[in-house]
Amino acid sequence: MMRELRFMFRDKAVWVWLSLAFLFSVLAVTLGMNEISQQRAEIAELKQLDEVEREVVLGKQSDWGSAAYYTFHLTYDAPSDFAFAAIGQRDVSPWKHRIRMLALEGQIYETDANNPDFALIGRFDFAFVATLIAPLLVILLLFDLRSGEQAAGRLRLIEASASSVRRLWWSRAGLRVGALILALCLPLLAAGVISGTAITTLLACAGAVCVYLLFWMGLTLWLTPAIRTGAYNLTIMLGVWLFVCAVIPASLTQIINKSVPLPDGGEIVLVQREAVNDAWDIPKEETYAAFMERHPEWAGYTKWDSEAFEWKWYYAFQQVGDQTAEPLSLAYRQGREKRDTLAGHASFISPATLMQRTIEGLANTDMKSAMAYEIAVRDFHAGLRAWYYPRLFPNLKYEAAEPTNALPNYNDAGL
């Protein structure tokens, strides 16, 4: 073993690839920590501003309808203490919203997330390094392990001096891949300790990296025999890497997207806004009839003496707008869930996809986490309606101190 270690560290190419692995890992976790730190700072600042603004706005109102209309509420999805390793869906799905008592569908699909076209390239985080770059480094460390000795005329001598030929090459390859895993995981572990990540999460991620790179080690040893030249072996392995890490995941994504079509998010917003805009021109009886399907408890409070504007009618047609878009919105959410479930099943035939999903799952930046935040926003908005309706429909007198102290707050213990 010591002889193999000395042999490995005398190889300058090994030092180059291990150094690059360490640098890539340090860069990835540093960029990830900076991004998550910025997101946490932005959430903290928005929380402070949100509280100040809400108190000022509520103090200027004279009725419950105006208070509900002008008051915004911050909702957010705080990043986990391991999110630095995999930004995941936080690049393409919203992780903060400012919500009002208006129709929800027009608010929940508004996002200032990054351009999805750029997100297709992939953020340079640890998940990207472990999933796509690490297999390349395994290939570069091992592609001429045997063919290089054959070209130098030492292969027969080396194998003749070993008690087991198979054990010789597996132990030599294992030392190189083991050193690569250390180079990749040491920065991750250090960043995890700084960020307060649970040790079980760090060990689970490191274990996933080990299994994934051992898979690539076995594949490389199998497909790079000594009878071929190093250049030939490298070409073969680069083709395999491209197929496993790019072609298979992209093909599976296309197949899943084609098999599970989704309504467009913009279509949902358009349907909801058209329903809200049309409500101004239709009889109030129609709006209230649709509204009472969900809230029959307010049937005794919908009479009106004139065509004058009424807040309770305004918020009733806002909810009817959401009800009109509800079938599309439900189909969109169920379709995303089905796509994610199918992608989870398909990942067992795509090692790169499985690795990516494993790290995102540990970091709580996967699709399930993004959808959990959306559900939390919907629940919070429903809570707002449940709080305001008993004040709007009986036309209670407005008291500025009451909403300041008692309005529902969006809480996230993870921040």
Summary of the structure (lengths in Angstrom):
residues: 415
radius of gyration: 28.9
end to end distance: 47.7
largest distance: 103.3
contacts: 1280
relative contact order: 0.15
helix: 74%
strand: 2%
